[in-house]
Amino acid sequence: MKTAKVLLLFLTSVMVLVASIGAVFAYEAHTIGVTVTVLKPEAPICLVIIDEDTIDNDISTIMDWAYTHGVTPDELVNDDHPTEVGNPWLLWNLNFPGDLVLLPGGEVKDEGWFALPTTWPIEYEDDRGPPRNSQGQLYGSYQEFVTDFIAGTVPQEYLDKIMGVIPLRNNDIRAMIRHTCIAVVYDSDISINYQPIYGNLQGARYGLFAFTVEGVDVDLGTQLPGSIPESLSDTSLLDLRLEVLPPLDTTGATPRVPIDPLMEQVPDSVQIIETVVAGGEVTVRATSDRQDDPTRPVLNVSVGDPLALETLPATEMVFHGALGIYEITVPGSPGDTVTVSSNMGGSYTVVLTP
């Protein structure tokens, strides 16, 4: 395991061991000559982007953890010192690794998670030319650009209208389960334009956030312990259960989400039109406003008990052309949440009633 050492101003002395898939992380801080050891996991880590819809000082679960630790929400997520140059680690990672937190995924058309394009060279919606680093030199490779993006040193003029920045929705969120990631966390909303798809990544940032995705949840309308008020819309995306990690070596971190041509379009509008519960099963019927397109969207359904911690599985629905609906029968009971997700980005959730 490789290590890198950085000096920080800490007044605590802790040792936290975090077990993750394929890796073990060790974090140590000393009261004098303060040193933090940043370890590199054995498996490559993914890189994502998070905006204020997932991490901010007014997210309910962030407020809960901040007050539990005796700090303010601003301090926990670095909202007390946002920056446009550099990406410091969140205080959450530095002082409180090991927390288990449920964070919202955002909503359809107002997502909270994003990914950089995975193609090189980086292109822009306008004709500004290829990106240059802070010394005015052209980036020589994709990894050079990504390394500077993680470090927070890409000049602001090369962070606007980046082609291929995509929002992550339910299918992408599920794909991150059991993955260890770092996120560049933004202080404000990230705007996305479609056809062609590009994103604006200018503006202030909180810094870097390290975590493992342990699972996903849907809490729509349940008002049960652990549910979050940020995700009560029927078009809310899946919530993510994360384990907060100590700082990680970011060498080699890269986006893992390929650009699907379908994602260049505005997400489709999905709706659950009927659920029938009987004998421990539920028949779900749904529609998409793109179901008559030449490329018909693929819909899948997941049914979950809001009190359970298991990952919600997803099952592909069957399209009945004569009826103009998608349909499937899966296990389900009153009180469960039912989420229909589309590969074109749409999502719709209901709570089963008797």
C-alpha positions in Angstrom: 0.0 0.0 0.0 1.3 3.4 -1.0 1.2 6.4 1.3 1.4 10.1 1.0 1.8 12.5 3.9 0.3 16.0 4.3 0.5 18.4 7.2 -2.8 19.5 8.8 -3.8 21.4 11.9 -5.4 18.8 14.1 -6.0 18.6 17.8 -7.1 15.0 18.0 -5.5 11.6 18.0 -7.4 8.8 16.4 -7.0 5.6 14.6 -9.8 4.4 12.4 -9.7 1.2 10.3 -12.3 1.1 7.5 -12.8 -2.2 5.7 -13.9 -1.8 2.1 -14.2 -4.0 -0.9 -10.7 -5.1 -1.9 -9.0 -2.6 0.4 -8.3 -1.5 4.0 -7.7 2.2 4.9 -5.8 3.5 7.9 -6.1 7.0 9.1 -3.9 8.5 11.8 -3.7 12.0 13.3 -1.3 13.2 16.0 -1.6 16.2 18.3 1.9 17.5 17.8 3.6 17.7 14.4 0.2 16.7 13.0 0.4 14.2 10.2 -2.3 12.5 8.3 -1.5 9.3 6.4 -3.4 9.1 3.1 -3.6 5.5 1.8 -4.3 4.2 -1.7 -6.9 1.4 -1.9 -5.9 -1.7 -3.9 -8.7 -1.2 -6.4 -9.0 1.9 -8.6 -11.3 4.6 -7.2 -14.0 6.3 -9.2 -14.4 10.1 -9.6 -17.7 11.8 -9.5 -19.0 15.3 -9.1 -21.6 16.4 -6.4 -23.5 19.6 -6.2 -25.6 21.3 -3.5 -28.6 18.9 -4.1 -26.6 16.2 -2.3 -24.0 18.0 -0.1 -24.8 21.3 1.5 -25.2 22.8 5.0 -29.0 22.4 5.0 -29.2 18.7 4.0 -31.0 17.1 7.0 -28.6 14.1 7.5 -25.6 16.4 7.2 -27.0 18.6 9.9 -27.6 15.6 12.1 -24.0 14.3 11.8 -22.6 17.8 12.3 -24.4 18.4 15.6 -23.6 14.8 16.7 -19.9 15.7 16.3 -20.2 19.1 17.9 -19.4 21.1 14.7 -21.6 23.2 12.5 -22.9 21.9 9.2 -20.9 24.6 7.4 -17.7 23.3 9.1 -18.5 19.6 8.4 -18.7 20.1 4.6 -16.3 23.1 4.2 -19.2 25.5 3.5 -17.4 28.0 5.8 -14.5 28.4 3.3 -15.5 27.5 -0.3 -12.8 28.0 -2.9 -12.3 28.4 -6.6 -8.6 27.3 -6.5 -7.7 24.0 -4.8 -9.8 21.2 -3.4 -9.2 20.6 0.3 -10.5 17.5 1.9 -13.9 18.0 3.7 -13.6 18.1 7.5 -15.9 15.2 7.5 -13.2 13.0 6.0 -10.4 14.4 8.1 -12.0 14.2 11.5 -15.0 11.8 11.3 -14.3 8.9 9.0 -16.6 5.9 9.6 -19.9 7.8 9.6 -22.7 6.1 7.8 -24.9 8.6 6.1 -27.9 8.6 3.7 -27.6 11.4 1.1 -30.1 12.4 -1.6 -29.5 11.7 -5.3 -31.4 14.7 -6.4 -34.4 14.7 -8.8 -34.9 14.1 -12.5 -33.8 17.3 -14.2 -32.2 18.5 -11.0 -29.7 15.8 -10.2 -27.1 15.9 -7.5 -24.4 13.6 -9.0 -22.5 14.0 -12.2 -19.5 12.6 -14.2 -16.8 14.1 -16.4 -16.6 13.0 -20.0 -14.5 9.9 -20.5 -13.1 10.9 -23.9 -10.1 12.9 -24.9 -9.5 15.6 -25.9 -11.8 17.6 -23.7 -14.1 19.6 -25.9 -16.3 22.6 -25.4 -19.6 23.8 -26.8 -17.9 26.9 -28.1 -14.7 27.4 -30.0 -12.3 28.3 -27.2 -9.9 25.4 -28.1 -8.4 22.7 -26.0 -7.9 23.3 -22.2 -4.7 24.7 -20.8 -3.3 24.4 -17.3 -2.6 27.2 -14.8 0.7 27.8 -16.5 -1.0 28.3 -19.9 0.3 25.0 -21.3 -1.9 22.5 -23.2 -2.8 19.4 -21.3 -0.9 16.4 -22.8 -3.4 13.7 -21.8 -6.8 13.0 -20.3 -5.2 11.9 -17.0 -3.3 15.2 -16.7 -6.6 17.1 -17.0 -8.4 14.8 -14.5 -5.5 15.1 -12.0 -5.7 18.9 -12.1 -9.5 18.8 -11.9 -9.2 16.7 -8.7 -6.5 19.1 -7.4 -8.8 22.1 -8.2 -6.2 23.8 -10.4 -7.9 23.8 -13.8 -8.5 27.4 -14.7 -12.1 28.5 -14.4 -12.2 29.5 -18.1 -11.8 25.9 -19.0 -14.6 24.6 -16.7 -17.5 26.1 -18.6 -19.6 24.3 -21.3 -17.6 21.1 -21.1 -19.1 18.6 -23.6 -20.2 15.3 -22.3 -20.6 16.2 -18.6 -23.6 14.0 -17.7 -25.9 13.8 -14.7 -26.1 10.4 -12.9 -29.5 8.9 -12.4 -30.9 5.7 -10.9 -29.1 3.2 -13.2 -25.8 5.0 -12.7 -26.3 5.3 -9.0 -26.9 1.6 -8.7 -23.8 0.9 -10.6 -21.7 2.6 -7.9 -22.8 0.2 -5.2 -19.7 -1.3 -3.5 -17.4 1.2 -5.2 -15.0 3.5 -3.4 -15.1 7.0 -4.9 -13.9 10.5 -4.5 -16.1 13.5 -5.3 -15.3 17.0 -6.2 -18.1 18.9 -4.3 -19.5 22.1 -5.6 -21.0 24.9 -3.5 -23.9 25.5 -5.9 -26.1 23.9 -8.5 -24.5 22.4 -11.6 -26.3 23.3 -14.8 -26.7 20.8 -17.7 -27.7 21.6 -21.3 -28.9 19.0 -23.8 -28.6 18.2 -27.5 -25.7 18.5 -27.4 -25.1 17.8 -23.7 -22.6 20.0 -21.8 -22.2 21.2 -18.3 -20.9 24.2 -16.4 -18.4 23.3 -13.8 -17.3 26.8 -12.9 -17.7 28.3 -9.5 -16.7 27.7 -5.9 -16.2 24.2 -4.4 -16.1 22.7 -1.0 -13.4 20.3 -1.9 -12.9 16.5 -2.0 -15.1 13.9 -0.4 -14.1 10.2 0.0 -16.7 7.5 0.5 -17.9 4.0 -0.3 -21.4 3.5 -1.7 -22.9 0.8 0.6 -26.4 0.7 -1.0 -29.4 2.7 -2.2 -32.7 3.6 -0.7 -36.1 5.0 -1.5 -38.0 6.7 1.3 -40.8 8.5 -0.6 -43.6 9.5 1.7 -42.8 6.9 4.4 -41.7 9.4 7.1 -40.0 6.5 8.8 -36.8 6.9 10.9 -33.9 7.3 8.5 -36.0 8.9 5.7 -34.9 12.2 4.4 -37.2 15.2 3.5 -35.1 16.1 0.5 -36.4 12.9 -1.3 -40.1 13.1 -1.0 -41.0 13.9 -4.6 -42.3 11.1 -6.9 -39.5 12.0 -9.3 -36.7 11.9 -6.6 -33.8 9.8 -7.6 -32.4 7.0 -5.3 -30.8 8.0 -2.1 -27.3 6.7 -1.5 -26.0 5.0 1.7 -22.4 6.1 2.1 -19.6 5.3 4.5 -17.4 8.3 5.0 -13.7 7.4 4.5 -10.5 9.1 5.5 -8.6 10.9 2.8 -7.5 8.8 -0.1 -4.6 8.9 -2.5 -6.4 10.1 -5.7 -3.7 8.9 -8.1 -5.4 7.3 -11.1 -9.0 8.2 -10.0 -11.1 8.4 -13.1 -14.8 8.6 -14.2 -16.2 5.2 -14.9 -19.5 6.3 -16.6 -19.3 6.0 -20.4 -21.4 8.6 -22.3 -24.6 6.9 -23.5 -26.0 8.7 -26.6 -29.4 8.5 -24.9 -28.2 10.7 -22.1 -27.6 13.6 -24.5 -31.4 14.0 -24.6 -33.6 15.6 -22.0 -34.7 12.7 -19.6 -38.0 11.1 -20.5 -41.1 11.4 -18.3 -41.9 8.2 -16.6 -45.1 7.5 -14.7 -46.5 4.6 -12.7 -50.1 4.3 -13.8 -51.2 1.4 -11.7 -50.1 -1.0 -9.0 -52.0 -4.1 -7.9 -51.0 -5.9 -4.7 -52.1 -9.4 -4.1 -50.6 -12.6 -2.5 -47.3 -11.1 -1.7 -46.8 -9.7 -5.2 -47.3 -6.5 -7.0 -48.1 -5.9 -10.6 -46.7 -2.6 -11.8 -47.8 -0.8 -14.9 -46.0 2.2 -16.2 -45.5 4.5 -19.2 -42.8 6.7 -20.7 -43.4 9.7 -23.0 -40.7 8.3 -25.3 -42.1 4.8 -25.6 -43.2 5.4 -29.2 -39.7 6.6 -30.2 -37.7 4.5 -32.7 -35.3 3.8 -29.7 -37.8 2.8 -27.1 -36.6 3.4 -23.5 -35.9 0.4 -21.2 -37.8 0.6 -17.9 -36.9 -1.4 -14.8 -38.6 -1.6 -11.5 -37.3 -2.0 -8.0 -39.4 -2.7 -4.9 -38.0 -2.2 -1.4 -39.0 -2.3 2.2 -38.1 1.2 3.6 -37.0 -0.4 6.9 -34.7 -2.9 5.2 -31.0 -2.3 4.5 -30.7 -4.6 1.5 -29.8 -3.1 -1.8 -32.9 -2.5 -4.0 -32.7 -4.9 -7.0 -33.9 -3.8 -10.4 -35.9 -5.9 -12.8 -36.6 -5.0 -16.5 -40.2 -4.4 -17.3 -42.0 -5.9 -20.4 -43.5 -3.5 -23.0 -46.9 -4.4 -24.4 -47.2 -2.5 -27.6 -50.9 -3.3 -28.1 -51.7 -1.8 -24.6 -49.1 0.9 -24.8 -47.8 0.1 -21.3 -44.8 -1.5 -19.5 -45.7 -4.2 -17.0 -44.2 -6.7 -14.6 -45.1 -8.7 -11.5 -42.6 -8.9 -8.7 -42.6 -9.6 -4.9 -44.1 -6.7 -3.0 -46.3 -5.8 0.0 -48.2 -2.7 1.3 -45.8 -0.1 2.6 -43.1 -1.0 0.1 -41.7 1.6 -2.2 -41.9 1.0 -6.0 -39.5 2.9 -8.3 -39.5 2.7 -12.1 -36.3 3.9 -13.7 -35.6 4.5 -17.4 -32.3 4.2 -19.3 -33.2 7.6 -20.7 -33.1 9.1 -17.2 -36.7 9.2 -16.0 -37.8 8.0 -12.6 -41.1 7.7 -10.7 -41.8 6.3 -7.2 -44.9 5.4 -5.3 -45.6 3.7 -2.0 -47.8 0.6 -2.1 -51.1 0.8 -0.3 -53.4 -2.2 0.6 
